[in-house]
Amino acid sequence: MLKLEVKTRLPEEQVKQRITAFFRDGNGLNITAEAPDCLSFEGGGGYVTVTICREANGTRVELETREWEEQVKQFARDVS
């Protein structure tokens, strides 16, 4: 299991769009839960949970995963 936190200057909605494009469209995971500040995906024997928090100078993104560690690291690098 891996937990990461990154900060980005991207607005909250753009971060959500990128998360969905990366994990659902790009990696074939299924969305299992969706809320205004949280997305959960499952597939391939693992999961990814993302929490999005708006901050004064951008957005904080908290990622937790099992079996998708390399993809989560790649996403974190892409948005930070």
C-alpha positions in Angstrom: 0.0 0.0 0.0 1.2 3.5 -0.8 0.0 6.9 0.4 1.1 10.1 -1.3 0.2 13.8 -1.0 1.0 16.4 -3.7 0.2 20.0 -4.2 -0.6 21.5 -7.5 -1.6 24.9 -8.9 -4.3 23.3 -11.0 -7.9 24.1 -10.0 -9.9 21.4 -8.3 -12.1 20.6 -11.3 -9.2 20.2 -13.6 -7.5 17.9 -11.1 -10.7 15.7 -11.0 -10.8 15.6 -14.8 -7.2 14.5 -15.0 -7.7 11.9 -12.3 -10.6 10.4 -14.2 -8.8 10.5 -17.5 -5.7 8.9 -16.0 -7.1 6.1 -13.9 -10.4 5.3 -15.7 -9.7 6.1 -19.3 -5.9 5.5 -19.3 -5.6 2.5 -17.0 -9.0 0.9 -17.2 -10.0 1.2 -13.6 -13.7 1.3 -12.6 -15.1 4.2 -10.6 -16.6 2.7 -7.4 -17.4 5.9 -5.5 -17.6 9.6 -6.4 -18.1 12.6 -4.2 -17.3 16.3 -4.7 -13.9 15.9 -3.0 -13.2 12.1 -3.4 -12.9 9.5 -6.2 -12.4 5.8 -5.7 -11.3 3.3 -8.4 -10.9 -0.5 -8.5 -9.5 -3.0 -10.9 -6.7 -5.4 -11.5 -6.8 -6.7 -7.9 -6.3 -3.3 -6.4 -7.7 0.2 -5.8 -6.9 3.9 -5.9 -8.6 6.5 -3.7 -8.1 10.2 -4.3 -9.1 13.0 -2.0 -9.0 16.5 -3.4 -8.7 19.6 -1.1 -8.9 23.2 -2.4 -6.3 25.4 -0.8 -5.4 29.1 -1.1 -2.7 28.6 -3.8 -4.0 25.6 -5.6 -5.1 22.1 -4.8 -3.8 19.4 -2.4 -4.2 15.8 -3.7 -4.1 12.8 -1.4 -3.6 9.4 -3.1 -3.9 6.0 -1.6 -3.4 2.8 -3.5 -2.8 -0.9 -3.5 -1.4 -2.6 -6.6 -1.3 0.6 -8.6 1.8 2.2 -6.9 3.7 3.0 -10.1 0.7 4.6 -11.8 -0.1 6.7 -8.7 3.6 7.9 -8.6 3.3 8.8 -12.3 0.1 10.7 -11.8 1.6 12.6 -8.8 4.6 13.6 -10.9 2.3 14.7 -13.8 0.2 17.1 -11.7 2.8 18.5 -9.2 
